[in-house]
């Protein structure tokens, strides 16, 4: 599928960010003294990937050239990309279908009711841009001001970076915030040109110095379950396990359920 200019620029930025993270020692190159910039030089990466240094420079500069699957695989191997980073690289290079800008995400009433059925366990459904499409009372209490102000759609990314209450609730705020931003970067890469992502990212950049510092680092990550330490009303810090389920008909919509283990004592 043909690349758009924005995709080519994003591809160049992604390659550059990953090249600067790899040291010569990690790929078996001898030390060469002091370097003006961190990581591998362009010509070193091109040599290791078996491609022309000039051609690779054009690729990183966002010029209108087409990389083959073989070249992308070679670059992914040298840059030591994980599965999600490799998938992101291929999408930016135009080797996967890119979604068109979408209308507001549909959520059938029977699906919206699922978090309510899970009360008293905190549960919510988020869309691709982290809009909160449905949540129950327990989630509303666990994440204060998530669903306010009323003039803006509830959005978990906006809450984490722009709502002061988030720093009180999220005990490990920085790693949680970095992970969320990496997941947002991954989703945005699947929807080049989608104004919903552009609008949200611009808002986060304008309002958060952390987003301005971290977004250019180009971290990518898939949504997943795990554990979070949260400060709760009346109970102090609680270690929650959370599980993420992707909805069958809308795979970028995710049902997230929190549990603190109390129910297992019965």
C-alpha positions as CSV (number, residue, x, y, z in Angstrom):
1,X,0.0,0.0,0.0
2,X,1.5,3.4,-0.9
3,X,3.0,5.4,1.9
4,X,1.8,8.9,2.8
5,X,4.3,11.7,3.5
6,X,3.5,11.6,7.2
7,X,4.2,7.8,7.3
8,X,7.6,8.3,5.6
9,X,8.5,10.9,8.2
10,X,7.3,8.7,11.0
11,X,9.3,5.8,9.5
12,X,12.5,7.9,9.4
13,X,12.0,9.1,13.0
14,X,11.4,5.6,14.2
15,X,14.5,4.2,12.5
16,X,16.6,7.0,13.9
17,X,15.3,6.5,17.4
18,X,16.1,2.8,17.3
19,X,19.5,3.3,15.7
20,X,20.5,5.7,18.5
21,X,19.7,3.1,21.1
22,X,22.0,0.4,19.7
23,X,25.7,0.6,20.7
24,X,28.5,-0.7,18.5
25,X,29.4,-3.3,21.2
26,X,25.8,-4.7,21.1
27,X,26.3,-5.6,17.4
28,X,29.9,-6.8,17.6
29,X,31.6,-3.6,16.2
30,X,34.9,-2.5,17.7
31,X,35.0,0.7,19.7
32,X,35.9,3.8,17.6
33,X,36.5,6.4,20.2
34,X,34.2,9.3,21.0
35,X,31.0,9.8,19.0
36,X,29.1,13.0,18.3
37,X,25.7,11.2,18.6
38,X,24.7,8.1,20.5
39,X,24.2,4.7,19.0
40,X,25.2,3.4,15.6
41,X,26.2,5.6,12.6
42,X,24.0,5.3,9.6
43,X,26.7,3.7,7.5
44,X,27.3,1.1,10.3
45,X,23.6,0.1,10.3
46,X,23.5,0.0,6.5
47,X,26.6,-2.3,6.5
48,X,25.2,-4.6,9.1
49,X,21.8,-4.8,7.2
50,X,23.5,-5.4,3.9
51,X,22.2,-2.2,2.2
52,X,23.6,0.9,0.7
53,X,24.4,3.7,3.2
54,X,23.0,6.3,0.8
55,X,19.8,4.3,0.3
56,X,19.4,3.9,4.0
57,X,20.0,7.7,4.6
58,X,17.2,8.4,2.1
59,X,14.9,6.0,4.0
60,X,15.7,7.7,7.3
61,X,15.2,11.2,5.7
62,X,11.7,10.2,4.7
63,X,12.2,10.2,1.0
64,X,9.8,8.5,-1.3
65,X,11.5,5.1,-1.6
66,X,10.1,1.7,-1.1
67,X,11.7,-0.8,1.3
68,X,11.2,-4.5,0.6
69,X,10.2,-7.1,3.2
70,X,13.8,-8.4,3.1
71,X,15.3,-5.0,3.8
72,X,12.8,-4.4,6.7
73,X,13.6,-7.8,8.2
74,X,17.3,-7.0,8.0
75,X,16.9,-3.7,9.7
76,X,14.6,-5.2,12.4
77,X,17.2,-7.8,13.1
78,X,20.1,-5.3,13.4
79,X,18.0,-2.9,15.5
80,X,17.0,-5.8,17.8
81,X,13.3,-4.9,17.5
82,X,10.8,-6.9,19.5
83,X,7.6,-8.3,17.9
84,X,5.5,-5.2,18.4
85,X,8.3,-2.8,17.2
86,X,8.8,-5.0,14.1
87,X,5.1,-4.9,13.4
88,X,5.1,-1.1,13.8
89,X,8.1,-0.8,11.4
90,X,6.3,-2.8,8.7
91,X,3.1,-0.7,9.1
92,X,5.0,2.6,8.7
93,X,6.8,1.2,5.6
94,X,3.4,0.6,4.0
95,X,3.5,-3.2,4.3
96,X,0.3,-3.5,6.3
97,X,-3.2,-2.1,5.7
98,X,-3.6,1.4,7.2
99,X,-7.0,2.2,8.6
100,X,-8.9,5.2,7.2
101,X,-10.1,7.9,9.6
102,X,-13.0,6.5,11.6
103,X,-16.3,7.8,12.9
104,X,-16.9,7.8,16.6
105,X,-16.5,4.3,17.9
106,X,-19.8,2.3,18.1
107,X,-20.6,0.5,21.4
108,X,-23.7,-1.5,21.5
109,X,-25.8,-1.2,24.7
110,X,-25.3,-4.8,25.7
111,X,-21.5,-4.3,25.5
112,X,-21.7,-1.0,27.4
113,X,-23.5,-2.8,30.2
114,X,-20.7,-5.3,30.8
115,X,-18.7,-3.1,33.3
116,X,-21.9,-2.5,35.2
117,X,-22.4,-6.3,35.6
118,X,-18.9,-6.6,37.0
119,X,-19.5,-4.2,39.9
120,X,-18.0,-4.2,42.6
121,X,-14.9,-5.0,40.6
122,X,-13.6,-1.8,38.9
123,X,-14.1,-2.2,35.1
124,X,-14.2,0.0,32.0
125,X,-14.1,-0.2,28.2
126,X,-11.7,2.0,26.4
127,X,-11.5,2.7,22.6
128,X,-8.4,3.0,20.4
129,X,-7.7,6.6,21.5
130,X,-8.2,5.7,25.2
131,X,-11.7,7.3,25.3
132,X,-13.6,5.7,28.2
133,X,-16.7,4.3,26.4
134,X,-18.2,2.7,29.5
135,X,-17.3,2.3,33.2
136,X,-18.8,1.2,36.4
137,X,-19.1,3.0,39.8
138,X,-16.1,1.1,41.2
139,X,-13.9,2.4,38.4
140,X,-15.2,5.9,38.8
141,X,-14.3,5.8,42.5
142,X,-10.9,4.2,41.9
143,X,-9.9,6.8,39.2
144,X,-11.3,10.1,40.5
145,X,-12.2,12.8,37.9
146,X,-11.8,10.3,35.1
147,X,-15.2,11.0,33.8
148,X,-15.1,14.8,34.3
149,X,-15.2,17.5,33.1
150,X,-18.4,16.9,31.3
151,X,-17.5,19.1,28.3
152,X,-14.8,16.6,27.2
153,X,-15.1,12.8,26.6
154,X,-13.6,10.8,29.4
155,X,-10.1,9.7,28.2
156,X,-7.6,7.7,30.1
157,X,-4.5,9.2,28.4
158,X,-5.8,12.7,29.1
159,X,-6.4,11.7,32.8
160,X,-3.0,10.2,33.3
161,X,-1.1,13.2,31.9
162,X,-3.3,16.2,32.5
163,X,-5.3,15.4,35.6
164,X,-3.4,16.1,38.9
165,X,-5.3,13.4,40.7
166,X,-3.6,10.7,38.5
167,X,-0.3,11.3,40.3
168,X,-1.9,10.7,43.6
169,X,-3.7,7.5,42.5
170,X,-0.9,5.9,40.4
171,X,1.9,5.0,42.9
172,X,4.3,4.3,40.0
173,X,3.2,7.2,37.9
174,X,6.2,7.5,35.6
175,X,6.5,3.9,34.3
176,X,2.7,3.7,34.0
177,X,2.6,6.9,32.0
178,X,5.5,5.9,29.8
179,X,3.8,2.6,29.1
180,X,0.5,4.2,28.2
181,X,2.2,6.6,25.8
182,X,4.0,3.8,24.1
183,X,0.7,2.0,23.6
184,X,-0.9,5.2,22.2
185,X,2.1,5.5,19.8
186,X,1.5,2.0,18.6
187,X,-2.2,2.6,18.0
188,X,-1.6,5.9,16.3
189,X,0.9,4.2,13.9
190,X,-2.0,2.0,12.7
191,X,-4.1,5.0,11.9
192,X,-2.1,7.5,9.9
193,X,-4.1,10.5,9.1
194,X,-6.8,9.8,11.7
195,X,-7.6,13.2,13.2
196,X,-8.7,11.6,16.5
197,X,-5.1,10.6,17.3
198,X,-3.6,13.8,16.0
199,X,-5.9,15.9,18.1
200,X,-5.3,13.9,21.3
201,X,-1.5,13.8,20.8
202,X,-1.4,17.5,20.1
203,X,-3.4,18.1,23.3
204,X,-1.1,15.9,25.4
205,X,2.0,17.6,23.9
206,X,0.6,21.0,24.7
207,X,-0.3,20.2,28.3
208,X,2.4,17.8,29.5
209,X,6.2,18.4,29.5
210,X,6.6,14.6,30.0
211,X,4.8,13.9,26.7
212,X,7.0,16.4,24.9
213,X,10.1,14.7,26.3
214,X,9.0,11.1,25.8
215,X,7.0,11.1,22.5
216,X,10.2,11.7,20.4
217,X,11.8,8.6,22.0
218,X,9.3,6.5,19.9
219,X,8.6,3.7,22.4
220,X,5.9,1.3,21.2
221,X,4.0,-1.4,23.1
222,X,0.9,-3.5,22.9
223,X,-2.0,-3.4,25.3
224,X,-1.7,-6.0,28.0
225,X,-2.7,-7.0,31.5
226,X,-0.5,-6.8,34.6
227,X,-0.4,-5.2,38.0
228,X,-0.7,-1.7,39.3
229,X,-0.2,-0.1,42.7
230,X,-3.1,2.3,43.3
231,X,-3.9,4.6,46.3
232,X,-7.5,4.0,47.2
233,X,-10.0,5.9,49.3
234,X,-9.9,4.5,52.8
235,X,-7.6,1.6,52.1
236,X,-4.3,3.2,51.2
237,X,-2.0,1.6,48.6
238,X,-3.5,-1.6,47.1
239,X,-1.7,-3.9,44.6
240,X,-4.3,-4.6,41.9
241,X,-4.1,-7.2,39.1
242,X,-5.8,-6.1,35.9
243,X,-6.8,-8.1,32.8
244,X,-7.4,-6.7,29.3
245,X,-9.9,-8.3,26.9
246,X,-10.1,-7.2,23.3
247,X,-13.7,-7.1,22.0
248,X,-14.3,-9.5,19.1
249,X,-16.1,-7.1,16.8
250,X,-14.0,-4.1,17.7
251,X,-10.5,-5.4,18.5
252,X,-9.1,-2.0,19.5
253,X,-11.8,-1.6,22.1
254,X,-10.6,-3.2,25.3
255,X,-12.4,-4.3,28.5
256,X,-10.2,-3.8,31.5
257,X,-11.1,-5.5,34.8
258,X,-9.3,-4.8,38.2
259,X,-9.0,-7.3,41.1
260,X,-7.3,-6.9,44.4
261,X,-7.5,-10.5,45.4
262,X,-10.1,-10.2,48.1
263,X,-12.6,-12.4,46.3
264,X,-10.2,-15.3,46.3
265,X,-10.4,-15.6,50.1
266,X,-13.9,-17.0,50.0
